[in-house]
Amino acid sequence: MHLRSHLGDVVGETRRKLRLSQEELAFEAGLHRTSVSHIERGLKSPTVDTLGKIASALATTPSQLLAEAERRTQDKAKKR
């Protein structure tokens, strides 16, 4: 898995912990639901501004989301 895929996983897991739908997260972040879906599935990389909006809607920071995604990417690489 790549960093982009892990970031999508982190965003999706965080969203679900807050019991938000993709549509609710998109609304709170000022994005379209399909954008959130593409990010969560690792199909698109969010811009810095978009990641900031998502993080704010998830009551976290972009750096926290990225740090967790990076940790997962490194853990995966170590297991190879």
N, C-alpha and C positions, 0 to 999 in steps of 0.2 A: 504494500500500500504506500501511497505517496502522501506527503504532507497535506495536499489538498483534500484527499479522501478522509484522512484523520480529522482535519478541521471540520469537515462536514459531519462526521460522526459526533464530534464534541458539541457542535451547535445543536444537532438533533437531540442528543441526550440531555443537554441542558434545557432545551425547550420542553421536552417531555417531563422532566423533573418539576418544572414550573406549571405543568398541566396546561400548556398552551398548544393550540393547533398551529399548523403552518400558517393558516390564514390570519390568526390572531397575532402571531409574531410578525408577519409581514405588515399588518396594519400598524402595529406599535412602532415598527422600524421605518415605516413609510416606503415599503417596498411592495412589489407584486408577489403574490404567493408562489408563482412559478420560479421566481428568482430564489426564494428560500428553498424550494424543492431542489433546484439544480445545485445549490451550494451544499445542501445536506447530502445529496447523492454523489458529491465529488465531481460533478460534471462541469462546474464553473468555479473559478477562484474569485472570491469577493475582492473588490477594491478596498483600499484602506478605509475610505469613507463609509462604504457599505458595511464592512466589518465593525466599524465604530457604531453604526446605527443598530446593528444586530446585537452587539455587546450591551449597548445601553438598554435595549428592550429586554435583554435577559438579565439585567441588573448585575453585570460583570464588566470586565474591561477587555479590549482586544488582545492585550498582552496575556491575560489569563487564558483566553481561548487558544491563542497560538502556542503558549507554553505547554498546555496539555496535549495539543496536537503534535508538537515537536517531541514531547516525551514518548508518546505512543509510536511515532515514527522511528525513534532511536531504539526503543524496546524491540520493535519488530525486526530491525536490522541486526540487533545482537542475537536474536534467536535463529538467524540463518546459519 
